[in-house]
Amino acid sequence: MSGINRRQAIGLSGAALAAGVLVSRDALAQHEHHAPAGPPAVKPDGTARGRVSTLGGDTLPFRTAGGVKIFHLVAEPVAHSFAPGLTGQCWGYNGRVHGPTIEAVEGDRVRVYVTNRLPAPTTIHWHGILLPNGMDGVGGLTQPTIKPGETFVYEWTFRQHGTFMYHPHHDEMTQMAMGLMGLIVVHPRQTRAVDRDYALLLSTWKVTPGTTRPDPNEMTDFNVLTMNGLCYPGTPPLLARTGDRVRIRIGNLSAMDHHPIHLHGYSFKVTETDGGPIPAAGQWPETTVLVPTGSTRTIEFTADQPGDWALHCHMTHHLMNQMGHGLPNMIGADAAKLQTAIAKAAPDAMVMGTTGMGDMGEHAAHMEMPENTIAMAPVKGPHDLITMGGMFAILKVRDDLAGTDDPGWYRQPRGTASRLATGAELDRDGIEVG
């Protein structure tokens, strides 16, 4: 393969590409150098790149040559920030964790070059995509592995539309735990118009406090729970103007966990899975959608209620950052006596968790924590501490939303917010609280 020229690299037919094909570095460089530069122009049907917003992520650019959309993914080590104060030495694609979203349209012919800059062999599997067997990306079964320094080329025509994923199918336990994954969005030719189209990829990690390398051997005690590789407060908000039609695509490549994703303030309908669209007669209203590991779900709703609305996994431990299962149960302990006893041996120690975990964020501000560690519930909201982290984001719906900047916290109209009850009100309604 070392002698392949540019004409051969570009002109490989579907029959010749019955398996992922190794391409020489020189041929790839020549091909990329001569391909048209920059993103394509918007087509009459609006099928340009970047129609989907990958929250906190990016969309993979492509070039077009001979009617084929050409993409390039590079698997490589990545220094990644999960949230302010927590970074990881991960593996990703194109300098990102997770990799950029691949967007195309049903019927598109695509060619994807995959370069391996990892210290280990890899492959890439197009999860849920209907394609020739030799393009499926299972190491040893449908192709040789991509050795460090090699570039393979995959080519197929999209025969379906929906939300899909990509990830290695070689040493999955290690490589996916290190961050190698991304989303694929294939638009239908006749699309249902929405005003906001968001994509989220859920994953779980084990990053021991004080370390930076994710632990791929972990099976149960995951302590960093992410949306698009970010945990709250690192997750940016989803924005919508009142009245917008909103679509949220959710994929799950967590190692072991399903995720029931709950949206406050709204009911929605599940309109698609990675198996295809759900007929309207088969849809029903929900407020929580279960996204099994290895699956995608797409929900749609009209954003008709202004406010700051929580979007999160309803597995309660998935709403905490770097929480460990080895913590003692301190609920109901006499903190004063315990603090006195502990202070004799460790004067700087602080007793926490005697009334639950809600006070941990407050205490963390006064504690010396291990390097590269964030508090379990670290953010001050518009009223009090927001005692949620992990797999959590905020849908911000505004009447006067302008642009893509965070509009800040929602100001609730007078008379529409809960508040401290007065004594007069309690007496009036016969409520005894003594």
LOZARO-64527 format. One line per field, with one value per residue (C-alpha): residue in three letters; x, y, z. Coordinates in Angstrom, 3 decimals. Each point is the difference from the previous one (the first is absolute). Layout:
! residues N
resn = (ALA, ...)
X = (X, ...)
Y = (Y, ...)
Z = (Z, ...)
END
This chain:
! residues 434
resn = (MET, SER, GLY, ILE, ASN, ARG, ARG, GLN, ALA, ILE, GLY, LEU, SER, GLY, ALA, ALA, LEU, ALA, ALA, GLY, VAL, LEU, VAL, SER, ARG, ASP, ALA, LEU, ALA, GLN, HIS, GLU, HIS, HIS, ALA, PRO, ALA, GLY, PRO, PRO, ALA, VAL, LYS, PRO, ASP, GLY, THR, ALA, ARG, GLY, ARG, VAL, SER, THR, LEU, GLY, GLY, ASP, THR, LEU, PRO, PHE, ARG, THR, ALA, GLY, GLY, VAL, LYS, ILE, PHE, HIS, LEU, VAL, ALA, GLU, PRO, VAL, ALA, HIS, SER, PHE, ALA, PRO, GLY, LEU, THR, GLY, GLN, CYS, TRP, GLY, TYR, ASN, GLY, ARG, VAL, HIS, GLY, PRO, THR, ILE, GLU, ALA, VAL, GLU, GLY, ASP, ARG, VAL, ARG, VAL, TYR, VAL, THR, ASN, ARG, LEU, PRO, ALA, PRO, THR, THR, ILE, HIS, TRP, HIS, GLY, ILE, LEU, LEU, PRO, ASN, GLY, MET, ASP, GLY, VAL, GLY, GLY, LEU, THR, GLN, PRO, THR, ILE, LYS, PRO, GLY, GLU, THR, PHE, VAL, TYR, GLU, TRP, THR, PHE, ARG, GLN, HIS, GLY, THR, PHE, MET, TYR, HIS, PRO, HIS, HIS, ASP, GLU, MET, THR, GLN, MET, ALA, MET, GLY, LEU, MET, GLY, LEU, ILE, VAL, VAL, HIS, PRO, ARG, GLN, THR, ARG, ALA, VAL, ASP, ARG, ASP, TYR, ALA, LEU, LEU, LEU, SER, THR, TRP, LYS, VAL, THR, PRO, GLY, THR, THR, ARG, PRO, ASP, PRO, ASN, GLU, MET, THR, ASP, PHE, ASN, VAL, LEU, THR, MET, ASN, GLY, LEU, CYS, TYR, PRO, GLY, THR, PRO, PRO, LEU, LEU, ALA, ARG, THR, GLY, ASP, ARG, VAL, ARG, ILE, ARG, ILE, GLY, ASN, LEU, SER, ALA, MET, ASP, HIS, HIS, PRO, ILE, HIS, LEU, HIS, GLY, TYR, SER, PHE, LYS, VAL, THR, GLU, THR, ASP, GLY, GLY, PRO, ILE, PRO, ALA, ALA, GLY, GLN, TRP, PRO, GLU, THR, THR, VAL, LEU, VAL, PRO, THR, GLY, SER, THR, ARG, THR, ILE, GLU, PHE, THR, ALA, ASP, GLN, PRO, GLY, ASP, TRP, ALA, LEU, HIS, CYS, HIS, MET, THR, HIS, HIS, LEU, MET, ASN, GLN, MET, GLY, HIS, GLY, LEU, PRO, ASN, MET, ILE, GLY, ALA, ASP, ALA, ALA, LYS, LEU, GLN, THR, ALA, ILE, ALA, LYS, ALA, ALA, PRO, ASP, ALA, MET, VAL, MET, GLY, THR, THR, GLY, MET, GLY, ASP, MET, GLY, GLU, HIS, ALA, ALA, HIS, MET, GLU, MET, PRO, GLU, ASN, THR, ILE, ALA, MET, ALA, PRO, VAL, LYS, GLY, PRO, HIS, ASP, LEU, ILE, THR, MET, GLY, GLY, MET, PHE, ALA, ILE, LEU, LYS, VAL, ARG, ASP, ASP, LEU, ALA, GLY, THR, ASP, ASP, PRO, GLY, TRP, TYR, ARG, GLN, PRO, ARG, GLY, THR, ALA, SER, ARG, LEU, ALA, THR, GLY, ALA, GLU, LEU, ASP, ARG, ASP, GLY, ILE, GLU, VAL, GLY)
X = (0.000, 2.940, 0.020, -3.643, -0.402, -2.560, -2.119, -0.126, -0.863, -2.903, -1.191, -0.383, -3.373, -2.578, 1.093, 3.643, -1.063, -1.681, 2.255, 1.625, 3.009, 3.420, 1.096, 3.538, 0.803, 1.283, -3.187, -2.150, 2.052, -0.250, -3.734, -0.641, 2.270, -1.864, -3.548, -2.125, 0.679, -2.531, -3.525, -2.466, -2.499, -3.539, -2.015, -3.576, -1.397, 2.122, 2.210, 3.180, 2.187, -0.795, -3.810, 0.170, 1.436, 2.195, -0.177, 3.537, 1.370, 0.532, -0.998, 2.537, 0.727, 0.028, 0.992, -1.839, 1.702, -1.669, -3.322, 1.495, 0.146, 3.487, 0.705, 3.173, 0.091, 3.246, 0.106, 2.531, 0.801, -1.906, 0.327, -3.661, -1.893, -3.118, -0.847, 1.963, 2.501, -0.197, 2.093, 0.854, 2.715, -2.400, -0.212, -2.203, -0.470, 1.278, 1.188, -3.397, -1.758, -2.362, 0.707, -1.756, -3.465, -0.165, -2.961, -1.307, -3.246, -1.751, 1.274, 3.419, 3.072, 2.653, 3.687, 1.580, 3.755, 1.045, 3.558, 1.368, 2.296, -0.592, 2.699, -2.184, -1.850, -3.629, -2.978, -3.173, -3.522, -2.934, -2.551, -3.481, 0.966, -1.120, 3.064, 2.113, 1.442, 3.585, -0.702, -1.373, 3.285, 0.264, 3.684, 0.989, -3.503, -0.697, 3.411, 3.564, 0.620, 1.292, 3.558, 1.563, 0.932, -2.337, -3.024, -2.970, -2.798, -3.664, -2.662, -3.738, -3.330, -2.414, -3.181, -1.773, -0.406, 0.133, 2.483, 2.876, 3.440, 3.585, 2.606, 2.840, -0.734, 3.435, 0.800, -3.287, 0.325, 3.151, -0.557, -3.591, 0.774, 2.762, -2.515, 0.032, -3.552, -2.151, -3.400, -1.288, -3.077, -1.561, -2.738, -2.916, -0.465, -3.422, 0.673, -2.432, 0.916, 1.094, 1.402, 2.595, 1.716, 2.306, 2.141, 1.248, 2.290, -0.089, 3.001, 1.420, 3.564, 2.118, 2.526, 1.423, 0.322, 3.539, 0.630, -0.605, -0.127, -3.433, -0.003, -1.232, -0.073, -2.879, -3.265, -2.357, 1.399, -0.198, 0.433, -0.005, -3.296, -0.042, -2.011, 2.258, 2.991, -1.036, -1.380, -1.882, 0.995, 1.958, -3.126, -1.192, -3.744, -2.403, -1.694, -3.440, -2.314, -3.546, -1.992, 2.987, -0.354, 2.889, 1.592, 2.511, 1.927, 1.447, 2.538, 1.392, 3.404, 0.475, 1.938, -2.658, -2.866, -3.345, -1.137, -3.569, 0.231, -2.608, -1.018, -1.693, -2.886, -0.977, -1.415, 1.428, -0.338, 2.685, 0.065, 2.964, 2.338, 3.218, -2.171, -1.999, -2.900, -2.975, -3.351, -2.144, -2.580, 2.678, 1.169, -1.282, 0.771, 2.842, 2.025, 2.830, 1.586, 2.085, 3.084, 1.517, 3.729, 0.841, -3.185, -1.283, -3.329, -1.331, -2.587, -1.991, -2.128, -1.078, 1.803, -3.089, 0.960, 2.717, 2.441, 3.156, -0.957, 2.169, 0.950, 1.702, 0.429, -2.371, 2.441, 0.686, 3.701, 0.443, -0.672, 3.199, 3.616, 2.784, -2.143, 1.499, -1.805, 2.462, -1.480, -1.327, -3.673, 0.012, -3.737, -1.139, 3.476, 0.694, 2.293, 1.144, 1.240, 1.542, 1.739, 1.488, 1.300, 1.468, 1.621, 2.307, 1.646, -0.649, -0.573, -0.741, -2.570, -3.657, -3.026, -2.463, -3.020, -1.851, -3.184, 0.655, 2.226, -1.613, 2.553, 3.010, 0.280, -0.025, 2.669, 2.131, 0.629, 1.860, 1.873, 3.300, -0.921, 2.259, 1.299, -2.270, -3.139, -3.342, -2.673, -2.961, -2.465, 2.037, -2.236, -1.797, -3.290, -2.244, -1.422, 2.222, 2.615, -1.024, 0.610, 0.308, 2.966, 0.848, -2.488, -1.913, -0.683, -2.501, -2.531, -0.374, -3.196, -0.514, -2.565, 2.718, 2.906, 2.525, 3.008, 1.807, 1.331, -1.078, -2.829, 0.826, -2.361, -3.752, -1.871, -3.314, -2.953, -1.451, -2.468, 1.268, 2.774, -0.110, 1.012, 0.217, -3.475, -0.992, -1.500, -3.195, -0.407, 0.560, -2.598, -2.470, 0.170, 0.219, 3.527, 1.844, 3.786, 1.071)
Y = (0.000, 2.340, 0.739, 1.066, 3.273, 2.748, -1.184, -3.506, 1.311, 2.118, -2.397, -3.151, -1.511, -1.390, -3.514, 0.762, 1.524, -3.168, 0.314, 2.930, 0.705, 1.126, 3.227, 1.300, 3.272, 1.518, -0.882, 1.452, 3.195, 0.397, -0.629, 2.509, 2.612, -0.088, -0.272, 3.152, 2.051, 1.064, -1.156, -0.469, 2.638, -0.345, -2.111, 0.922, -2.539, 1.487, -3.047, 1.782, -1.082, 1.150, -0.222, -1.854, 1.623, -2.465, 1.590, 1.115, -1.945, 0.448, -1.281, -1.741, 2.047, -1.723, 0.598, -1.130, -1.644, -1.951, 0.052, -1.560, 1.688, -0.511, 0.014, -0.569, -1.296, -0.137, -2.191, 1.498, 0.776, 3.078, 2.174, 0.554, 2.229, -1.645, 3.151, 2.881, -1.600, -3.542, -1.108, -3.396, -1.537, -1.682, -1.377, 1.740, 0.954, 3.166, 1.469, -0.378, -2.118, -1.104, 0.007, 2.458, -0.831, -1.327, 1.478, -1.203, -0.490, -3.235, -1.098, 1.656, -1.908, 0.548, -0.830, 0.112, -0.147, -1.153, 0.701, -1.691, 2.151, -2.086, -2.179, -3.074, -1.532, 1.016, -0.265, 2.009, -1.399, 1.960, -0.914, -0.560, 0.839, -2.371, -0.565, -2.713, -2.575, 1.024, 3.555, -1.037, 0.538, -3.058, -0.761, -3.498, -0.842, 2.459, 1.681, 0.057, 2.474, 3.453, 0.024, 3.147, 2.344, -1.641, 1.505, -2.062, 1.127, -0.961, 0.701, -0.601, 1.583, 0.935, -2.042, 1.304, 3.110, 0.577, 0.327, -2.474, -0.284, -0.978, -1.648, -2.554, -3.709, -1.019, -0.165, 1.799, -0.131, 2.120, 2.197, 1.034, 0.547, 2.359, 2.061, -1.319, 0.539, 2.458, 0.610, -0.379, 1.928, -0.921, 2.379, -1.219, 1.520, 1.226, 1.193, 1.070, 3.586, 0.905, 3.254, -1.563, -3.331, -1.158, -3.129, -1.566, -3.008, -1.538, -1.755, -1.095, 0.210, -0.866, 2.740, -0.508, 3.324, 1.291, -1.839, 0.902, -3.351, -1.665, -3.556, -2.418, -2.932, 1.458, -1.935, 1.592, 3.045, 2.662, 3.464, 2.365, -0.058, 2.064, 1.453, 0.455, -0.607, 2.789, -0.157, 2.813, 2.803, -0.575, -0.684, 3.107, 0.701, -1.003, 3.164, 0.508, 2.891, -0.357, -1.805, -1.742, -3.593, -1.857, -3.342, -1.666, -3.030, -2.112, -2.792, -2.234, -1.670, -0.375, -3.071, -1.580, 2.408, 0.824, 3.584, 1.192, 3.586, 2.261, 3.450, 2.372, 2.243, -1.913, -3.158, -1.241, -2.831, -2.510, 0.292, -2.191, -2.717, -1.067, -2.604, 2.682, 2.450, -0.948, 0.409, 2.741, -2.570, -1.737, 3.093, 1.001, 2.837, -0.421, 2.120, -2.540, -2.083, -3.071, -0.115, -3.505, -0.351, -0.418, 1.782, 3.403, 1.685, 3.209, 2.164, 3.002, 2.665, 3.625, 2.336, 1.868, 0.531, 2.613, -0.774, -1.886, -3.668, -2.880, -2.767, -2.892, -3.701, -1.160, -2.564, 2.006, -0.841, 1.182, 3.557, 0.171, 0.679, -2.380, -1.694, -3.205, -3.061, -0.276, 2.918, -0.844, 0.617, 3.098, 0.704, 0.769, 0.008, 2.461, 2.325, 2.014, -3.002, -1.598, 3.217, 0.349, -3.558, 0.256, 3.385, -1.568, -2.087, 2.194, 3.646, 1.032, -2.757, 0.917, -2.200, 0.121, -1.880, -0.316, 1.302, -1.283, 1.216, 3.406, 1.747, -1.467, 2.811, 2.645, -1.822, -0.684, 3.722, -0.040, -3.263, -0.907, -2.513, -2.326, 1.411, -0.406, -0.482, 1.810, 0.179, -2.347, 2.916, 3.087, 2.782, 2.940, 0.543, 3.075, -0.986, -2.551, -2.626, -2.273, -3.406, -1.811, -0.746, -2.788, -0.815, 3.263, 2.955, 2.872, 0.801, 3.789, 1.169, 3.747, 2.223, 2.408, -2.337, 1.600, -1.736, -2.951, 1.569, -1.295, 2.340, -0.460, -1.172, 0.238, 2.693, -1.468, 2.383, 1.295, -2.403, -3.078, -1.184, -2.054, 1.928, -0.134, -0.184, 2.725, -0.634, 1.736, -2.342, -3.073, 1.206, 0.857, -3.455, -1.930, -1.353, -1.062, -0.204, 0.002)
Z = (0.000, 0.422, -3.721, -0.309, -1.890, 0.348, -2.938, 1.491, 3.474, -1.236, -2.673, 2.113, -0.839, 2.410, -0.971, 0.716, 3.326, 1.243, 3.059, 1.753, -2.216, 1.173, -1.700, -0.077, 1.774, -3.245, -1.860, 2.761, 0.089, -3.783, 0.095, 2.759, -1.562, -3.309, 1.385, 0.025, 3.111, 2.606, 0.778, -2.855, -1.004, 1.284, -2.396, -1.045, 2.485, 2.805, 0.434, 1.060, 2.896, 3.500, 0.012, 3.334, 3.112, 1.890, 3.454, 0.872, -2.965, -3.728, -3.438, -2.242, -3.156, -3.393, -3.590, -3.097, -2.988, -2.797, 1.821, 3.157, 3.408, 1.408, 3.748, 2.017, 3.583, 1.983, 3.117, 2.422, 3.643, 1.209, 3.107, 0.826, 2.440, 1.459, 1.996, 1.499, 2.370, -1.400, -2.964, -1.406, -2.141, -2.409, -3.516, -2.534, -3.634, -1.674, 3.279, 1.668, 2.605, -1.205, -3.718, -2.340, -1.279, -3.555, -1.909, -3.341, -1.912, -0.888, -3.396, 0.413, -1.080, 2.693, 0.256, 3.461, 0.528, 3.470, 1.140, 3.121, 2.143, 3.117, 1.590, -0.699, -2.957, -0.459, -2.379, -0.427, -0.004, -1.421, 2.658, -1.453, -3.584, -2.775, -2.190, -1.677, 2.385, -0.734, 1.155, 3.402, 1.858, 2.257, 0.503, -1.089, -1.226, -2.821, -0.337, 1.285, 2.809, -0.859, 1.319, 1.494, -2.846, -2.532, -1.751, -1.149, -2.319, 0.334, -2.629, -0.244, -0.936, 2.782, -0.455, 3.100, 2.089, 3.757, 2.862, 0.263, 1.589, -0.749, 2.216, -0.154, -0.224, 1.206, 3.733, 0.590, 3.787, -0.114, -3.004, 0.691, 3.690, -1.126, -2.014, -3.576, -1.254, -1.910, -1.574, -3.562, -1.157, -3.344, -1.110, -2.126, -3.429, 1.074, 3.529, 2.702, 0.738, 3.524, 1.346, 2.325, -0.599, 2.825, 0.335, 3.245, 0.468, 3.487, 1.537, 3.338, 1.322, 2.999, 0.819, 3.481, 1.878, -0.320, -3.295, -3.649, -1.825, -0.349, 1.362, -2.699, 2.453, 2.033, -0.253, 2.541, 1.810, -2.719, 1.477, -3.013, -1.909, -3.164, -2.854, -3.036, 2.273, 2.415, 3.535, 1.703, 0.436, -3.207, -2.085, -1.877, -0.050, -2.738, -1.269, -1.516, -0.712, 1.266, -2.677, -1.601, -1.085, 1.685, -0.840, 2.341, -1.227, 2.823, -0.488, 2.747, -0.176, 3.754, 1.039, 2.204, 0.655, -1.550, 0.562, 0.629, -1.301, 1.577, -1.242, 2.430, -1.055, -3.130, -1.420, -3.278, -2.458, -0.919, -3.787, -0.992, 1.166, -1.704, -1.708, -1.797, 0.357, 2.166, -1.810, 1.522, 1.093, 2.080, 1.873, 3.428, 2.429, 2.485, 2.394, 0.333, -2.735, 0.795, -2.235, 0.189, -0.398, -3.671, -1.134, -1.085, 0.645, -1.558, 1.745, -1.266, 1.695, -0.287, 2.403, 1.210, 3.664, 0.714, 2.778, 0.973, -0.243, 1.207, -2.454, 1.754, 0.591, 2.731, 1.379, 3.158, 0.281, -3.574, 1.191, 2.058, -0.931, 1.063, 2.595, 1.440, 1.320, 2.891, 1.952, 3.485, 0.750, 2.249, -0.027, 3.582, 1.534, 2.822, -1.922, 3.019, 1.969, -3.076, -1.002, 3.489, -0.045, -3.502, 0.659, 2.572, -2.719, -3.042, 0.907, -3.613, -0.642, -0.459, 0.605, -2.885, -1.239, 3.324, -1.645, -3.495, -2.821, -0.515, 2.218, -1.776, -2.533, 2.726, 2.007, -3.076, -0.409, 3.326, -0.464, -1.553, -2.693, -2.023, -3.255, -3.017, 2.078, -0.081, 2.667, -0.278, -0.163, -0.805, -1.397, 1.603, -1.794, 0.012, 3.407, 1.777, -0.770, -2.899, 1.573, -3.310, -2.215, -2.382, -2.757, 0.269, -2.279, -0.106, -2.725, -0.045, -1.699, -0.435, -1.695, -1.121, -0.727, -2.343, -1.509, 1.554, 3.203, 3.405, 1.093, 3.680, 2.708, -0.543, 1.896, 1.088, -0.349, 3.227, 1.549, -1.897, 2.365, 3.187, 3.128, 3.766, 1.506, 2.464, 3.423, -1.061, -2.959, 2.161, 2.518, -2.745, -1.570, 3.262, -0.587, 3.140, -0.278, 3.646)
END
